[in-house]
Amino acid sequence: MAPDTRHPDKLDRAVIFLGPPGAGKGTQAKELAKRYGVPHLSTGDMLREHVSKVTPLGKEAKPIMERGDLVPDSLVLRMVRERIERPDCSHGFVFDGFPRTVAQAQYLGVLLRQHGYRPPLVVHFALDPALVLRRITGRRMCKAGGEIYNIYERPPKVEGRCDSDGGELEQRPDDREEIVGPRLQAYEKQTAPLVAYYRRLGRLHDVDASKSVEEVTQRVLEIVRGARQPAH
Ligand SMILES: [Zn+2]
């Protein structure tokens, strides 16, 4: 079966992508948003936009971000409300990295109901933690051209050298195991209740994120199309 590339139909709902760093969630969220012509929403992008445009929200968030502190829920939620009320969200939108907690998920549920949206569809990227660790700690970038390799999954022909320009391959400091390990543990701890919450509500759809990017895209589209039929 040839993969579909056109989508004359509308998304008309909120789709939430949940998954650990390194699982390919961001790529897939952007791809789905592009195919349906709806906004791809990340709270990080929203915050940066408010700060750069010096909006009231941005003025509040800036000093907090500069201190390196976490922006409080109240501010994030106001920002999300403001964002989904914009006209470009009227045919649905894709959330990437939000909600992060059950409290945020509950607030989002209320917000969606108030704005006449159906319950959100949650795409959960399931990936063996050991594999996530390999994907991230195996990543190497060419210092010259920026090409990305993975010493386990996509190694260069010559160890430590870029295939296209011979540049030196280096590991980003953030990709080291001592940084990534604790980050993944924190993610699991924070996200487990959220996954359980959406699973209980019957909104959660698992995706095997160990598959290729194309296969994962097809699975995501199947989920979205399957969930579109019984409108209520
Ligand atoms: Zn290179």
Residues whose N, C-alpha, C, O or C-beta is under 5 A from the ligand:
A	BS01	ZN	C142 A144 G145 G146 E147 C162 D165 G167
